[in-house]
């Protein structure tokens, strides 16, 4: 992974518990300071590997290993009190 790939992935893993909702690519691009088109390409590459993340039909990230906003049998609670499902 390039530093940009890590930036995008780290952002969604960090923010998903706080937001507790799918994160659209526009929000990611704005938050990490990369062009929307570049974030889209990075998301395509990360999702293609089925290793780091998955998007819903609208293109928003719903799963970024190890967390997901989709219901799973595994729920985690962070020290901050935020709760989210684990992949």
C-alpha positions in Angstrom: 0.0 0.0 0.0 1.1 3.5 -0.8 1.1 6.2 1.9 -2.1 7.6 0.2 -3.8 4.1 0.5 -2.8 4.0 4.2 -4.1 7.5 4.7 -7.5 6.6 3.3 -7.8 3.3 5.0 -6.6 4.7 8.4 -9.2 7.5 8.1 -12.2 5.2 7.6 -11.0 2.7 10.3 -10.6 5.6 12.8 -13.8 7.5 11.8 -16.3 4.7 11.3 -16.7 4.0 15.1 -17.2 7.7 15.7 -19.7 8.3 12.8 -21.4 4.8 13.0 -22.5 5.2 9.5 -21.2 4.5 5.9 -18.6 7.0 4.9 -19.0 8.5 1.4 -16.0 9.0 -0.8 -16.6 12.8 -0.9 -16.3 12.9 2.9 -13.1 10.9 2.8 -11.6 13.1 0.1 -12.4 16.3 2.0 -11.1 14.9 5.3 -7.8 13.6 4.0 -7.1 16.4 1.5 -6.9 14.2 -1.6 -8.8 14.8 -4.9 -12.1 13.0 -5.1 -10.9 11.1 -8.2 -7.8 9.9 -6.4 -9.8 8.7 -3.4 -12.2 6.9 -5.8 -9.2 5.1 -7.4 -7.8 4.2 -4.0 -11.1 2.8 -2.8 -11.4 0.8 -6.0 -8.0 -0.7 -5.5 -8.5 -1.5 -1.8 -11.9 -3.0 -2.4 -10.7 -5.0 -5.4 -8.4 -6.9 -3.1 -11.3 -7.6 -0.7 -8.7 -7.3 2.1 -9.2 -3.8 3.5 -12.7 -2.4 2.7 -16.0 -2.8 1.1 -18.5 -0.2 -0.2 -22.3 -0.3 -0.4 -24.1 0.2 -3.8 -24.1 4.0 -3.2 -20.2 3.9 -3.0 -19.9 4.6 0.7 -17.5 2.6 2.8 -19.4 0.3 5.2 -16.6 -2.1 6.1 -12.9 -1.4 6.8 -11.1 -4.2 8.5 -11.5 -4.7 11.4 -14.7 -2.6 11.8 -18.0 -2.4 10.0 -21.3 -0.5 10.3 -23.1 -3.6 9.0 -24.6 -5.9 11.7 -22.4 -8.8 12.5 -22.4 -11.2 15.5 -19.3 -9.4 16.8 -19.8 -6.0 18.6 -16.8 -4.1 20.0 -16.8 -1.3 22.5 -13.9 1.2 22.3 -12.3 2.8 25.4 -14.0 6.0 24.2 -17.4 4.4 24.6 -18.1 4.1 20.9 -19.7 0.8 19.8 -19.4 -0.8 16.4 -19.5 -4.2 14.8 -16.3 -6.1 14.0 -15.7 -7.8 10.7 
